[in-house]
């Protein structure tokens, strides 16, 4: 909805405004108003998104505003650099008026999506993925933008064709399997100790699992690293 407010100061100013109505050149061009709004919105965008597409709606055709010597724009409500927003543009002199214009800011970004329907537990390959351009404001948080970020990872639940991937939807490949021989690594104060262990569960990178030290028989807890080792806290 387009909201308009007028502030008129004194009968003389009102009379001059009415007289100006007879002259089309007395009206502020709608394009000038839109340019002020677009410049304001673009000035707040991050440097890397200066190619974003800005669409300013209004003013409504047939609605006129007196020529303005000084216009300024500001946010109306929450300031959001992308998506839908509302901007107030106001004339400060010689006559005071203001209006609120809806603005849409679209910034197409590459997003990795499913090339076809995939089920939970599927290990992603290059053939499973496609890259499409989508408006940043429509993408979920943590969206994956490069295929390399998804290839080799495991779907935690099924997805439909065309659905975008986020990091939270994917798990790393299983690096350790139950009963597998693994390296138990303890680090501390410049010391690195390595012992042979047996995994007591399956594990992906970042997961905490149990393992048995082959030499001592002691069960320890550690975190799986990217190399498939179990990082164990060094005791006192």
VOVEX-284328 format. One record per residue (C-alpha): residue number from 1; residue in three letters; chain; z, y, x. Coordinates in Angstrom, 1 decimal. Each point is the difference from the previous one (the first is absolute). Layout:
// VOVEX-284328
<rec num="NUM" residuo="ala" cadena="A" up="Z" north="Y" east="X"/>
...
This chain:
// VOVEX-284328
<rec num="1" residuo="unk" cadena="A" up="0.0" north="0.0" east="0.0"/>
<rec num="2" residuo="unk" cadena="A" up="-0.9" north="3.5" east="1.3"/>
<rec num="3" residuo="unk" cadena="A" up="2.9" north="2.4" east="-0.2"/>
<rec num="4" residuo="unk" cadena="A" up="-0.6" north="3.7" east="0.2"/>
<rec num="5" residuo="unk" cadena="A" up="2.5" north="2.9" east="0.2"/>
<rec num="6" residuo="unk" cadena="A" up="-0.7" north="3.7" east="0.0"/>
<rec num="7" residuo="unk" cadena="A" up="2.4" north="2.8" east="1.0"/>
<rec num="8" residuo="unk" cadena="A" up="-1.1" north="3.5" east="-1.1"/>
<rec num="9" residuo="unk" cadena="A" up="1.8" north="3.1" east="1.2"/>
<rec num="10" residuo="unk" cadena="A" up="-0.3" north="3.1" east="-2.1"/>
<rec num="11" residuo="unk" cadena="A" up="-2.3" north="1.0" east="-2.8"/>
<rec num="12" residuo="unk" cadena="A" up="-2.4" north="1.7" east="2.4"/>
<rec num="13" residuo="unk" cadena="A" up="-0.6" north="-3.2" east="1.9"/>
<rec num="14" residuo="unk" cadena="A" up="-0.6" north="-1.9" east="-3.3"/>
<rec num="15" residuo="unk" cadena="A" up="-2.5" north="2.7" east="-1.0"/>
<rec num="16" residuo="unk" cadena="A" up="-1.9" north="-0.2" east="3.3"/>
<rec num="17" residuo="unk" cadena="A" up="0.0" north="-3.8" east="-0.3"/>
<rec num="18" residuo="unk" cadena="A" up="-1.7" north="0.2" east="-3.4"/>
<rec num="19" residuo="unk" cadena="A" up="-2.5" north="2.4" east="1.2"/>
<rec num="20" residuo="unk" cadena="A" up="-0.9" north="-2.2" east="2.9"/>
<rec num="21" residuo="unk" cadena="A" up="-0.7" north="-2.9" east="-2.4"/>
<rec num="22" residuo="unk" cadena="A" up="-3.3" north="1.7" east="-0.9"/>
<rec num="23" residuo="unk" cadena="A" up="-1.2" north="-0.4" east="3.5"/>
<rec num="24" residuo="unk" cadena="A" up="-0.6" north="-3.6" east="1.3"/>
<rec num="25" residuo="unk" cadena="A" up="0.4" north="1.2" east="3.6"/>
<rec num="26" residuo="unk" cadena="A" up="3.7" north="0.7" east="-0.9"/>
<rec num="27" residuo="unk" cadena="A" up="0.8" north="-3.7" east="-0.2"/>
<rec num="28" residuo="unk" cadena="A" up="1.1" north="-2.1" east="2.9"/>
<rec num="29" residuo="unk" cadena="A" up="-2.7" north="-2.7" east="0.6"/>
<rec num="30" residuo="unk" cadena="A" up="1.3" north="-3.4" east="-0.8"/>
<rec num="31" residuo="unk" cadena="A" up="-1.4" north="-1.3" east="3.3"/>
<rec num="32" residuo="unk" cadena="A" up="2.1" north="2.5" east="1.9"/>
<rec num="33" residuo="unk" cadena="A" up="3.1" north="-1.3" east="-1.7"/>
<rec num="34" residuo="unk" cadena="A" up="-0.9" north="-3.6" east="0.8"/>
<rec num="35" residuo="unk" cadena="A" up="-0.7" north="1.0" east="3.7"/>
<rec num="36" residuo="unk" cadena="A" up="3.5" north="1.4" east="0.3"/>
<rec num="37" residuo="unk" cadena="A" up="1.5" north="-3.2" east="-1.3"/>
<rec num="38" residuo="unk" cadena="A" up="-2.2" north="-2.2" east="2.1"/>
<rec num="39" residuo="unk" cadena="A" up="0.8" north="1.9" east="3.2"/>
<rec num="40" residuo="unk" cadena="A" up="3.7" north="-0.2" east="-0.8"/>
<rec num="41" residuo="unk" cadena="A" up="-0.1" north="-3.7" east="-0.6"/>
<rec num="42" residuo="unk" cadena="A" up="-2.1" north="-0.8" east="3.1"/>
<rec num="43" residuo="unk" cadena="A" up="2.2" north="2.1" east="2.2"/>
<rec num="44" residuo="unk" cadena="A" up="2.9" north="-2.4" east="-0.7"/>
<rec num="45" residuo="unk" cadena="A" up="-1.9" north="-3.2" east="0.7"/>
<rec num="46" residuo="unk" cadena="A" up="0.7" north="-2.0" east="3.2"/>
<rec num="47" residuo="unk" cadena="A" up="-2.5" north="0.8" east="2.8"/>
<rec num="48" residuo="unk" cadena="A" up="-1.5" north="-3.5" east="-0.2"/>
<rec num="49" residuo="unk" cadena="A" up="-0.8" north="0.4" east="-3.7"/>
<rec num="50" residuo="unk" cadena="A" up="-2.0" north="3.2" east="0.0"/>
<rec num="51" residuo="unk" cadena="A" up="-3.0" north="-1.9" east="-1.4"/>
<rec num="52" residuo="unk" cadena="A" up="2.0" north="-0.7" east="-3.2"/>
<rec num="53" residuo="unk" cadena="A" up="-1.8" north="0.8" east="-3.2"/>
<rec num="54" residuo="unk" cadena="A" up="1.7" north="2.7" east="-2.1"/>
<rec num="55" residuo="unk" cadena="A" up="-0.9" north="0.5" east="-3.7"/>
<rec num="56" residuo="unk" cadena="A" up="1.4" north="3.1" east="-1.7"/>
<rec num="57" residuo="unk" cadena="A" up="-0.1" north="-0.1" east="-3.8"/>
<rec num="58" residuo="unk" cadena="A" up="-0.4" north="3.2" east="-2.0"/>
<rec num="59" residuo="unk" cadena="A" up="0.3" north="2.8" east="-0.8"/>
<rec num="60" residuo="unk" cadena="A" up="-1.1" north="-0.9" east="-3.5"/>
<rec num="61" residuo="unk" cadena="A" up="-3.5" north="1.3" east="-0.8"/>
<rec num="62" residuo="unk" cadena="A" up="0.1" north="3.3" east="-2.0"/>
<rec num="63" residuo="unk" cadena="A" up="3.5" north="0.8" east="1.3"/>
<rec num="64" residuo="unk" cadena="A" up="-0.2" north="3.2" east="2.0"/>
<rec num="65" residuo="unk" cadena="A" up="2.4" north="1.7" east="2.4"/>
<rec num="66" residuo="unk" cadena="A" up="-0.1" north="3.6" east="1.3"/>
<rec num="67" residuo="unk" cadena="A" up="-1.3" north="0.6" east="3.5"/>
<rec num="68" residuo="unk" cadena="A" up="2.7" north="-0.6" east="2.6"/>
<rec num="69" residuo="unk" cadena="A" up="0.7" north="1.8" east="3.2"/>
<rec num="70" residuo="unk" cadena="A" up="2.4" north="-2.6" east="1.4"/>
<rec num="71" residuo="unk" cadena="A" up="0.3" north="-3.6" east="-1.2"/>
<rec num="72" residuo="unk" cadena="A" up="2.3" north="-2.6" east="1.3"/>
<rec num="73" residuo="unk" cadena="A" up="0.7" north="-3.7" east="-0.7"/>
<rec num="74" residuo="unk" cadena="A" up="3.0" north="-2.2" east="0.1"/>
<rec num="75" residuo="unk" cadena="A" up="1.2" north="-3.4" east="-1.1"/>
<rec num="76" residuo="unk" cadena="A" up="1.1" north="-0.5" east="-3.6"/>
<rec num="77" residuo="unk" cadena="A" up="2.5" north="-2.8" east="0.0"/>
<rec num="78" residuo="unk" cadena="A" up="0.2" north="-2.7" east="2.6"/>
<rec num="79" residuo="unk" cadena="A" up="-2.3" north="0.5" east="3.0"/>
<rec num="80" residuo="unk" cadena="A" up="-2.2" north="-3.0" east="0.7"/>
<rec num="81" residuo="unk" cadena="A" up="-2.9" north="0.3" east="2.5"/>
<rec num="82" residuo="unk" cadena="A" up="-2.0" north="-2.8" east="-1.7"/>
<rec num="83" residuo="unk" cadena="A" up="-0.7" north="-1.1" east="-3.6"/>
<rec num="84" residuo="unk" cadena="A" up="0.6" north="2.2" east="-3.0"/>
<rec num="85" residuo="unk" cadena="A" up="1.8" north="3.3" east="0.2"/>
<rec num="86" residuo="unk" cadena="A" up="0.3" north="3.4" east="-1.6"/>
<rec num="87" residuo="unk" cadena="A" up="-0.4" north="3.3" east="1.8"/>
<rec num="88" residuo="unk" cadena="A" up="1.0" north="3.4" east="-1.3"/>
<rec num="89" residuo="unk" cadena="A" up="-2.4" north="2.9" east="0.9"/>
<rec num="90" residuo="unk" cadena="A" up="1.3" north="3.5" east="-0.6"/>
<rec num="91" residuo="unk" cadena="A" up="-1.5" north="3.5" east="0.2"/>
<rec num="92" residuo="unk" cadena="A" up="2.5" north="2.5" east="1.4"/>
<rec num="93" residuo="unk" cadena="A" up="-2.1" north="3.2" east="-0.2"/>
<rec num="94" residuo="unk" cadena="A" up="-1.4" north="2.1" east="-1.7"/>
<rec num="95" residuo="unk" cadena="A" up="0.9" north="-2.0" east="-3.2"/>
<rec num="96" residuo="unk" cadena="A" up="2.4" north="-2.9" east="0.0"/>
<rec num="97" residuo="unk" cadena="A" up="-1.1" north="-3.3" east="-1.4"/>
<rec num="98" residuo="unk" cadena="A" up="0.4" north="-3.7" east="0.9"/>
<rec num="99" residuo="unk" cadena="A" up="-1.3" north="-3.4" east="-1.0"/>
<rec num="100" residuo="unk" cadena="A" up="0.6" north="-3.6" east="0.9"/>
<rec num="101" residuo="unk" cadena="A" up="-2.9" north="-2.3" east="1.0"/>
<rec num="102" residuo="unk" cadena="A" up="-0.1" north="-3.8" east="0.3"/>
<rec num="103" residuo="unk" cadena="A" up="-1.2" north="-1.2" east="3.4"/>
<rec num="104" residuo="unk" cadena="A" up="-1.0" north="-3.4" east="1.2"/>
<rec num="105" residuo="unk" cadena="A" up="-0.1" north="-0.9" east="3.7"/>
<rec num="106" residuo="unk" cadena="A" up="-1.8" north="-3.1" east="0.9"/>
<rec num="107" residuo="unk" cadena="A" up="-0.1" north="-1.4" east="3.6"/>
<rec num="108" residuo="unk" cadena="A" up="-2.1" north="-3.2" east="0.3"/>
<rec num="109" residuo="unk" cadena="A" up="1.5" north="-2.4" east="2.5"/>
<rec num="110" residuo="unk" cadena="A" up="-1.1" north="-3.5" east="1.1"/>
<rec num="111" residuo="unk" cadena="A" up="2.2" north="-2.7" east="-1.5"/>
<rec num="112" residuo="unk" cadena="A" up="-0.1" north="-3.7" east="0.6"/>
<rec num="113" residuo="unk" cadena="A" up="-0.5" north="-2.0" east="-3.2"/>
<rec num="114" residuo="unk" cadena="A" up="-0.4" north="-3.6" east="-1.0"/>
<rec num="115" residuo="unk" cadena="A" up="-3.7" north="-1.1" east="0.0"/>
<rec num="116" residuo="unk" cadena="A" up="0.9" north="-2.6" east="-2.5"/>
<rec num="117" residuo="unk" cadena="A" up="3.0" north="-1.4" east="-1.9"/>
<rec num="118" residuo="unk" cadena="A" up="2.5" north="-1.6" east="2.5"/>
<rec num="119" residuo="unk" cadena="A" up="3.1" north="-2.1" east="-0.6"/>
<rec num="120" residuo="unk" cadena="A" up="3.5" north="0.2" east="1.5"/>
<rec num="121" residuo="unk" cadena="A" up="0.3" north="-1.6" east="3.4"/>
<rec num="122" residuo="unk" cadena="A" up="-3.6" north="0.7" east="1.0"/>
<rec num="123" residuo="unk" cadena="A" up="-0.5" north="0.9" east="3.6"/>
<rec num="124" residuo="unk" cadena="A" up="-2.4" north="3.0" east="0.0"/>
<rec num="125" residuo="unk" cadena="A" up="-3.3" north="0.0" east="1.9"/>
<rec num="126" residuo="unk" cadena="A" up="-2.6" north="2.6" east="0.4"/>
<rec num="127" residuo="unk" cadena="A" up="-2.1" north="-1.5" east="-2.8"/>
<rec num="128" residuo="unk" cadena="A" up="2.9" north="0.6" east="-2.4"/>
<rec num="129" residuo="unk" cadena="A" up="0.0" north="3.7" east="0.5"/>
<rec num="130" residuo="unk" cadena="A" up="-2.1" north="3.1" east="-0.9"/>
<rec num="131" residuo="unk" cadena="A" up="0.5" north="3.7" east="0.8"/>
<rec num="132" residuo="unk" cadena="A" up="-0.6" north="2.5" east="-2.8"/>
<rec num="133" residuo="unk" cadena="A" up="0.5" north="3.7" east="-0.3"/>
<rec num="134" residuo="unk" cadena="A" up="2.7" north="1.0" east="-2.5"/>
<rec num="135" residuo="unk" cadena="A" up="1.9" north="3.2" east="-0.7"/>
<rec num="136" residuo="unk" cadena="A" up="3.2" north="0.1" east="2.0"/>
<rec num="137" residuo="unk" cadena="A" up="2.1" north="1.1" east="-3.0"/>
<rec num="138" residuo="unk" cadena="A" up="-0.9" north="-3.2" east="-1.8"/>
<rec num="139" residuo="unk" cadena="A" up="1.0" north="-2.3" east="2.8"/>
<rec num="140" residuo="unk" cadena="A" up="3.4" north="-1.7" east="0.2"/>
<rec num="141" residuo="unk" cadena="A" up="2.4" north="0.7" east="2.8"/>
<rec num="142" residuo="unk" cadena="A" up="-0.6" north="-2.0" east="3.2"/>
<rec num="143" residuo="unk" cadena="A" up="-3.6" north="-0.8" east="-0.8"/>
<rec num="144" residuo="unk" cadena="A" up="-1.9" north="-1.8" east="2.7"/>
<rec num="145" residuo="unk" cadena="A" up="-3.0" north="2.0" east="1.3"/>
<rec num="146" residuo="unk" cadena="A" up="-1.4" north="-2.2" east="2.8"/>
<rec num="147" residuo="unk" cadena="A" up="-1.0" north="-3.7" east="-0.4"/>
<rec num="148" residuo="unk" cadena="A" up="1.7" north="-0.8" east="3.4"/>
<rec num="149" residuo="unk" cadena="A" up="3.3" north="0.8" east="-1.7"/>
<rec num="150" residuo="unk" cadena="A" up="-0.5" north="-2.8" east="-2.5"/>
<rec num="151" residuo="unk" cadena="A" up="-2.0" north="-2.8" east="1.8"/>
<rec num="152" residuo="unk" cadena="A" up="2.2" north="-3.0" east="0.8"/>
<rec num="153" residuo="unk" cadena="A" up="2.8" north="1.1" east="-2.3"/>
<rec num="154" residuo="unk" cadena="A" up="1.2" north="-2.0" east="-3.0"/>
<rec num="155" residuo="unk" cadena="A" up="-0.1" north="1.2" east="-3.6"/>
<rec num="156" residuo="unk" cadena="A" up="3.5" north="-0.1" east="-1.6"/>
<rec num="157" residuo="unk" cadena="A" up="-1.6" north="-0.1" east="-3.5"/>
<rec num="158" residuo="unk" cadena="A" up="-3.4" north="-0.2" east="-1.6"/>
<rec num="159" residuo="unk" cadena="A" up="-2.3" north="3.0" east="-0.3"/>
<rec num="160" residuo="unk" cadena="A" up="-3.1" north="0.7" east="-2.2"/>
<rec num="161" residuo="unk" cadena="A" up="-3.4" north="1.0" east="1.4"/>
<rec num="162" residuo="unk" cadena="A" up="0.0" north="3.7" east="1.0"/>
<rec num="163" residuo="unk" cadena="A" up="3.7" north="0.3" east="0.2"/>
<rec num="164" residuo="unk" cadena="A" up="1.2" north="2.0" east="3.0"/>
<rec num="165" residuo="unk" cadena="A" up="2.4" north="-1.6" east="2.6"/>
<rec num="166" residuo="unk" cadena="A" up="3.3" north="1.5" east="1.1"/>
<rec num="167" residuo="unk" cadena="A" up="2.1" north="-1.0" east="2.9"/>
<rec num="168" residuo="unk" cadena="A" up="2.7" north="-1.2" east="-2.4"/>
<rec num="169" residuo="unk" cadena="A" up="-2.4" north="-2.5" east="-1.5"/>
<rec num="170" residuo="unk" cadena="A" up="-0.6" north="-1.8" east="3.2"/>
<rec num="171" residuo="unk" cadena="A" up="2.0" north="-2.2" east="2.4"/>
<rec num="172" residuo="unk" cadena="A" up="-0.7" north="-0.9" east="3.6"/>
<rec num="173" residuo="unk" cadena="A" up="-1.3" north="-3.4" east="0.8"/>
<rec num="174" residuo="unk" cadena="A" up="2.5" north="-2.8" east="0.4"/>
<rec num="175" residuo="unk" cadena="A" up="0.6" north="-0.2" east="3.8"/>
<rec num="176" residuo="unk" cadena="A" up="2.8" north="-2.6" east="0.1"/>
<rec num="177" residuo="unk" cadena="A" up="0.2" north="-3.3" east="-2.0"/>
<rec num="178" residuo="unk" cadena="A" up="3.0" north="-2.1" east="-0.6"/>
<rec num="179" residuo="unk" cadena="A" up="0.7" north="-2.4" east="2.8"/>
<rec num="180" residuo="unk" cadena="A" up="-2.2" north="1.9" east="2.5"/>
<rec num="181" residuo="unk" cadena="A" up="1.0" north="0.5" east="3.6"/>
<rec num="182" residuo="unk" cadena="A" up="0.6" north="3.7" east="0.6"/>
<rec num="183" residuo="unk" cadena="A" up="1.2" north="2.3" east="2.7"/>
<rec num="184" residuo="unk" cadena="A" up="3.4" north="1.6" east="-0.6"/>
<rec num="185" residuo="unk" cadena="A" up="0.1" north="3.3" east="1.7"/>
<rec num="186" residuo="unk" cadena="A" up="3.1" north="2.2" east="0.6"/>
<rec num="187" residuo="unk" cadena="A" up="-0.3" north="3.5" east="1.5"/>
<rec num="188" residuo="unk" cadena="A" up="2.8" north="2.2" east="1.2"/>
<rec num="189" residuo="unk" cadena="A" up="0.8" north="2.5" east="2.9"/>
<rec num="190" residuo="unk" cadena="A" up="-3.1" north="-0.9" east="1.9"/>
<rec num="191" residuo="unk" cadena="A" up="0.4" north="-3.7" east="-0.4"/>
<rec num="192" residuo="unk" cadena="A" up="-2.4" north="-2.3" east="-1.7"/>
<rec num="193" residuo="unk" cadena="A" up="1.1" north="-3.6" east="-0.8"/>
<rec num="194" residuo="unk" cadena="A" up="-2.3" north="-2.6" east="-1.5"/>
<rec num="195" residuo="unk" cadena="A" up="1.0" north="-3.4" east="-1.4"/>
<rec num="196" residuo="unk" cadena="A" up="-1.8" north="-2.7" east="-1.8"/>
<rec num="197" residuo="unk" cadena="A" up="0.8" north="-0.4" east="-3.7"/>
<rec num="198" residuo="unk" cadena="A" up="-1.1" north="-1.8" east="-3.1"/>
<rec num="199" residuo="unk" cadena="A" up="-0.8" north="2.1" east="-3.1"/>
<rec num="200" residuo="unk" cadena="A" up="2.1" north="-0.9" east="-3.1"/>
<rec num="201" residuo="unk" cadena="A" up="-2.3" north="1.8" east="-2.4"/>
<rec num="202" residuo="unk" cadena="A" up="-3.4" north="1.7" east="-0.3"/>
<rec num="203" residuo="unk" cadena="A" up="-0.3" north="3.6" east="1.1"/>
<rec num="204" residuo="unk" cadena="A" up="-2.4" north="3.0" east="0.0"/>
<rec num="205" residuo="unk" cadena="A" up="0.3" north="3.0" east="2.3"/>
<rec num="206" residuo="unk" cadena="A" up="3.1" north="2.0" east="-0.8"/>
<rec num="207" residuo="unk" cadena="A" up="1.7" north="-2.8" east="-1.9"/>
<rec num="208" residuo="unk" cadena="A" up="3.5" north="-1.3" east="1.0"/>
<rec num="209" residuo="unk" cadena="A" up="0.2" north="-3.8" east="0.4"/>
<rec num="210" residuo="unk" cadena="A" up="2.3" north="-2.6" east="1.5"/>
<rec num="211" residuo="unk" cadena="A" up="-0.8" north="-2.1" east="3.1"/>
<rec num="212" residuo="unk" cadena="A" up="1.9" north="-2.6" east="2.0"/>
<rec num="213" residuo="unk" cadena="A" up="0.4" north="0.4" east="3.7"/>
<rec num="214" residuo="unk" cadena="A" up="-1.3" north="-3.3" east="1.5"/>
<rec num="215" residuo="unk" cadena="A" up="2.2" north="0.1" east="3.0"/>
<rec num="216" residuo="unk" cadena="A" up="3.3" north="1.0" east="-1.6"/>
<rec num="217" residuo="unk" cadena="A" up="-0.6" north="-1.2" east="-3.5"/>
<rec num="218" residuo="unk" cadena="A" up="1.3" north="3.3" east="-1.3"/>
<rec num="219" residuo="unk" cadena="A" up="-1.6" north="1.5" east="-3.2"/>
<rec num="220" residuo="unk" cadena="A" up="-1.0" north="3.7" east="0.5"/>
<rec num="221" residuo="unk" cadena="A" up="-1.5" north="2.7" east="-2.2"/>
<rec num="222" residuo="unk" cadena="A" up="-2.9" north="2.1" east="1.2"/>
<rec num="223" residuo="unk" cadena="A" up="-3.0" north="2.1" east="-1.1"/>
<rec num="224" residuo="unk" cadena="A" up="-3.6" north="-1.2" east="0.4"/>
<rec num="225" residuo="unk" cadena="A" up="-2.1" north="2.3" east="2.1"/>
<rec num="226" residuo="unk" cadena="A" up="-3.8" north="0.4" east="0.1"/>
<rec num="227" residuo="unk" cadena="A" up="-0.4" north="-2.6" east="2.7"/>
<rec num="228" residuo="unk" cadena="A" up="1.8" north="-2.7" east="-2.0"/>
<rec num="229" residuo="unk" cadena="A" up="3.2" north="0.2" east="2.0"/>
<rec num="230" residuo="unk" cadena="A" up="3.5" north="0.2" east="-1.5"/>
<rec num="231" residuo="unk" cadena="A" up="1.9" north="3.1" east="1.3"/>
<rec num="232" residuo="unk" cadena="A" up="3.7" north="-0.8" east="0.1"/>
<rec num="233" residuo="unk" cadena="A" up="2.8" north="2.4" east="0.5"/>
<rec num="234" residuo="unk" cadena="A" up="1.7" north="-0.4" east="3.3"/>
<rec num="235" residuo="unk" cadena="A" up="3.7" north="-0.9" east="-0.3"/>
<rec num="236" residuo="unk" cadena="A" up="2.8" north="2.0" east="1.7"/>
